[in-house]
Amino acid sequence: MIDRQVRQMTRLIDDLLDVSRITRDKLPLLQEDIDLAPVIRDVVDSYRSVCESAQLELSISLPPQPVYLHADSARLTQVFGNLLQNACKFTRPGGRVSLDAERKGDNVVITVRDSGIGIAPEMLPKIFEMFTQGDQTLERSQGGLGIGLTLVRRLVTLHGGSVQAFSAGLGQGSQIVVRLPLIEKPAALPPAPATTEPAALPAQRILVVDDNHDAANALSMLLTLSGNETYLAFDGVEAVGAAAKLRPDVVLMDIGMPRLNGYGAARQIREQPWGTGITLVALTGLGQEEDRQKAAEAVFDGHLVKPVEYTALTTMLGRFSKREPDSPGKTA
């Protein structure tokens, strides 16, 4: 339950930040030639468990032949994820949700349908406006800020497409139709990500540093269950002392801490002869580009934003697992 609430809050904050960036023209797209089908399949697969827990039937239909776009696949994932999220949220148990894609001329048309509460006629012209919400009991019980569809429209527009909402009225379900321009089959596509299970990481000595005792203890327990040897420190001064004594393989360092912040602690560790081989990862709520730059200047090896997905953390740890820092028995 806590995990669901944290993910929901993170999603709302991310959406607000994205809308703000778009309105200030600060959200560049990382576009490349892509095949649309894998993007849609990944999004649908990620929402199957959501639909199952809500007792909803989820279906997908794709064109028989590949369709290609020049697009930012991460932002399209965000678009279709928001649409499926809304469809699941506003459909009662026993209902149906579908995502269908078909080629129409020079466009691909993606339609997300649901058998849910529908949209009142007077709301249809406003549905993509910021903070627009209906007053239905189910909608209010599910929460939200009314920014998801605003973000969808702006991201689709940035891709040169369009989006429309349709509904026969309250209780009649709804359809959101996205149109995106196609391109000819590219000469080469980026390689598909590997689907094999990642190799097990070797156990590491990890120092977890955070002034939030509960967060530090929880992460420490999780890392210990994964076979690692973990230690705790609760401010920057403690972190430097613990690192000097323990010579950990990895330090997961919060930034905003009393006595000495994470930047200062990282610099002091790096200044020591034994600190050059330690992997320093900033694990912080500060996630803007300037924060990442500060982390790099403070000689952090990596930067992760709270709340971090455990797979993202283990992936980063895996990148540095071959490093061989000094052990406590070695002399500087």
C-alpha positions in Angstrom: 0.0 0.0 0.0 2.9 2.4 0.9 4.6 1.5 -2.4 1.4 2.3 -4.4 1.0 5.6 -2.7 4.6 6.6 -3.2 4.5 5.7 -6.9 1.2 7.7 -7.3 2.8 10.7 -5.6 5.9 10.4 -7.7 3.8 10.2 -10.9 1.9 13.3 -10.0 5.0 15.3 -9.3 6.7 14.1 -12.4 3.7 15.0 -14.5 3.6 18.5 -13.0 7.3 19.0 -13.7 6.9 17.8 -17.3 3.9 20.1 -17.9 5.9 23.0 -16.5 8.9 22.2 -18.7 6.7 21.9 -21.8 5.1 25.3 -21.2 8.5 26.8 -20.9 9.9 24.9 -23.9 12.3 23.1 -21.7 11.4 19.5 -22.6 13.5 18.4 -25.5 12.5 15.1 -27.2 15.1 12.4 -27.7 13.7 11.2 -31.0 14.9 8.3 -33.1 13.4 5.9 -35.6 11.4 3.3 -33.7 9.0 0.5 -34.3 5.8 1.4 -32.4 4.7 -2.2 -31.5 7.3 -3.0 -28.9 6.5 0.4 -27.1 2.8 -0.4 -26.9 3.4 -4.0 -25.8 5.7 -2.9 -23.0 3.1 -0.4 -21.8 0.2 -2.9 -21.9 2.3 -5.5 -20.2 3.1 -3.1 -17.3 -0.6 -2.4 -16.8 -1.9 -6.0 -16.9 -1.4 -6.5 -13.2 -3.2 -3.2 -12.6 -6.2 -4.3 -14.6 -6.2 -7.8 -13.0 -6.3 -6.3 -9.5 -9.1 -4.0 -10.6 -11.0 -7.0 -12.2 -10.8 -5.5 -15.6 -10.4 -7.2 -19.0 -7.5 -5.7 -21.0 -7.0 -6.3 -24.7 -4.6 -5.1 -27.4 -4.7 -5.0 -31.2 -1.7 -4.1 -33.4 -1.3 -3.8 -37.2 -0.1 -6.9 -38.9 2.9 -5.1 -40.3 5.4 -2.9 -38.4 4.8 0.8 -38.3 7.7 3.2 -37.8 7.8 6.6 -36.2 10.5 9.2 -35.5 9.7 9.6 -31.8 10.9 9.6 -28.2 9.9 6.1 -27.1 10.1 7.1 -23.4 7.6 9.9 -23.9 5.3 7.7 -26.0 5.4 5.2 -23.1 4.4 8.1 -20.9 1.5 9.0 -23.2 0.0 5.5 -23.5 0.7 4.8 -19.8 -1.3 7.9 -18.8 -4.2 6.8 -21.1 -4.3 3.3 -19.7 -4.0 4.6 -16.2 -7.1 6.8 -16.7 -9.0 4.0 -18.4 -8.3 1.6 -15.5 -9.0 4.3 -12.9 -12.4 5.3 -14.2 -13.7 1.8 -15.1 -15.6 -0.3 -12.5 -14.8 -3.9 -11.8 -15.9 -6.2 -14.5 -15.4 -3.6 -17.2 -13.2 -3.6 -20.3 -10.1 -1.6 -21.4 -8.5 -1.9 -24.8 -5.7 -0.3 -26.8 -5.9 -0.7 -30.6 -3.5 0.6 -33.2 -4.1 0.7 -36.9 -2.5 2.3 -39.9 -4.5 5.0 -41.7 -2.8 6.6 -44.6 0.3 8.4 -43.4 -0.7 8.1 -39.8 -1.0 5.5 -37.1 -4.1 5.8 -35.0 -4.0 4.5 -31.4 -7.3 4.3 -29.6 -7.7 3.6 -25.9 -11.3 2.5 -25.1 -12.9 1.8 -21.8 -16.4 0.8 -20.6 -16.1 3.2 -17.6 -17.9 6.2 -16.3 -17.8 8.2 -19.5 -17.5 11.9 -20.0 -20.3 14.4 -19.8 -20.9 16.3 -23.1 -20.0 19.7 -21.5 -16.7 18.3 -20.3 -15.5 17.0 -23.7 -14.2 20.4 -24.9 -12.3 20.9 -21.6 -10.9 17.4 -21.0 -7.4 18.2 -22.1 -7.1 21.5 -20.1 -4.9 21.7 -17.0 -6.5 20.5 -13.7 -9.8 19.6 -15.4 -11.7 17.0 -13.4 -15.2 15.6 -13.4 -17.3 15.4 -10.3 -18.1 11.7 -10.5 -17.9 9.8 -7.2 -15.6 7.1 -8.6 -13.3 9.8 -10.1 -13.0 11.7 -6.8 -12.3 8.5 -4.9 -9.4 7.7 -7.2 -7.7 11.1 -6.7 -5.5 12.8 -9.2 -4.8 16.4 -10.2 -6.3 16.5 -13.7 -3.0 16.9 -15.4 -2.5 13.5 -17.1 -4.5 14.4 -20.3 -2.9 17.8 -20.5 0.5 16.2 -20.6 -0.7 13.6 -23.1 -1.9 16.3 -25.5 1.3 18.4 -25.2 3.6 15.4 -25.7 1.6 14.2 -28.7 1.7 17.7 -30.2 5.4 17.8 -29.8 5.5 14.6 -31.9 3.5 16.3 -34.7 0.3 14.4 -33.8 -3.1 15.1 -32.4 -5.4 13.7 -29.7 -9.2 13.7 -29.3 -11.6 12.5 -26.7 -15.0 10.9 -27.5 -17.8 9.6 -25.2 -21.5 9.0 -25.6 -22.1 10.5 -22.2 -22.0 9.5 -18.5 -21.9 5.8 -18.0 -21.2 5.1 -21.7 -17.4 4.7 -21.5 -14.9 6.8 -23.4 -12.3 6.8 -26.2 -9.1 8.7 -26.5 -7.7 8.7 -30.0 -4.1 9.6 -30.7 -2.8 10.2 -34.3 0.9 10.2 -35.0 2.7 10.6 -38.3 4.5 7.6 -39.8 7.8 7.4 -41.5 9.2 5.0 -44.1 11.0 1.9 -42.8 14.4 3.2 -41.6 17.6 1.6 -42.9 18.4 0.4 -39.4 16.7 0.5 -36.0 18.4 0.7 -32.6 19.1 -2.7 -31.1 16.3 -4.1 -28.9 17.1 -4.2 -25.2 18.3 -7.6 -24.0 15.5 -9.7 -22.4 17.7 -12.2 -20.6 17.8 -12.2 -16.9 20.7 -10.1 -15.5 23.6 -12.0 -14.0 23.6 -12.2 -10.2 25.8 -9.4 -8.8 28.7 -10.3 -6.4 28.1 -9.4 -2.8 29.5 -6.0 -1.9 30.3 -4.0 1.3 27.9 -1.1 1.2 27.6 2.0 3.4 24.2 3.5 3.4 24.1 7.2 4.5 20.9 9.0 5.2 19.6 11.2 8.0 16.2 9.6 7.6 16.8 6.6 9.9 13.8 4.7 8.6 14.8 5.1 5.0 18.4 4.1 5.7 17.4 1.0 7.7 14.9 -0.1 5.1 17.4 0.1 2.3 20.1 -1.5 4.4 17.8 -4.5 5.1 16.9 -4.9 1.4 20.5 -4.8 0.4 21.4 -7.3 3.1 18.7 -9.7 1.9 20.3 -9.5 -1.5 23.5 -10.9 0.0 25.4 -7.7 0.6 27.3 -6.6 3.8 25.7 -3.3 4.8 26.6 -0.5 7.3 24.8 2.7 8.3 25.7 6.3 8.9 23.2 9.2 9.5 25.1 12.3 8.5 28.1 13.4 6.5 30.6 13.4 9.4 29.6 9.8 10.3 29.9 8.8 6.7 33.5 10.0 6.4 34.5 8.2 9.6 32.7 5.0 8.7 34.2 5.0 5.2 37.7 5.4 6.7 37.1 2.5 9.1 35.2 0.1 6.8 36.6 0.9 3.3 33.3 -0.1 1.7 33.0 -1.0 -2.0 30.0 1.4 -2.4 28.7 4.4 -0.5 25.0 5.3 -1.1 24.9 8.9 0.0 22.0 11.2 0.7 22.8 14.9 0.0 20.8 17.0 2.4 22.1 16.0 5.8 23.0 17.8 9.1 26.6 18.7 10.1 28.1 17.8 6.7 26.0 17.4 3.5 26.6 14.7 0.9 28.7 16.8 -1.4 31.1 17.7 1.3 31.3 14.1 2.6 32.0 12.8 -0.9 34.8 15.3 -1.4 36.4 14.4 1.9 36.3 10.7 1.1 37.8 11.3 -2.4 40.6 13.3 -0.9 41.9 10.2 1.0 44.2 7.7 -0.7 41.9 4.9 0.2 38.8 6.8 -1.1 39.8 6.8 -4.8 38.5 3.3 -5.4 35.2 3.6 -3.6 32.1 3.8 -5.7 30.1 6.9 -4.6 26.4 7.1 -5.6 24.2 10.0 -4.7 20.8 8.8 -3.6 18.8 11.9 -3.2 15.5 13.7 -3.7 17.4 16.4 -5.7 16.9 15.4 -9.3 17.2 18.5 -11.5 20.0 18.8 -14.1 22.0 21.2 -11.9 21.8 18.7 -9.0 23.3 16.0 -11.2 26.0 18.4 -12.2 26.8 19.2 -8.6 27.0 15.5 -7.9 29.5 15.0 -10.7 31.5 17.9 -9.5 31.6 16.4 -6.0 33.1 13.3 -7.7 30.1 11.0 -7.3 30.2 8.1 -9.7 26.4 7.9 -10.1 23.2 9.9 -9.3 19.8 8.3 -8.4 16.6 10.1 -7.5 14.4 9.0 -4.6 12.2 7.0 -4.5 14.5 4.8 -6.6 13.4 1.6 -8.2 15.5 -1.3 -6.8 16.2 -2.6 -10.3 17.7 0.9 -11.2 19.9 0.7 -8.1 21.1 -2.8 -8.8 21.8 -1.9 -12.4 24.0 1.0 -11.3 25.7 -1.2 -8.7 26.4 -3.7 -11.4 28.1 -1.1 -13.6 30.7 -0.6 -10.9 30.9 -4.2 -9.4 34.2 -4.9 -11.1 36.0 -2.1 -9.3 38.5 -3.2 -6.6 38.6 -0.7 -3.8 41.0 -1.0 -0.9 39.9 -3.4 1.8 40.1 -2.6 5.5 43.2 -4.7 5.7 45.1 -2.7 3.1 47.3 0.3 3.9 46.8 3.5 2.1 
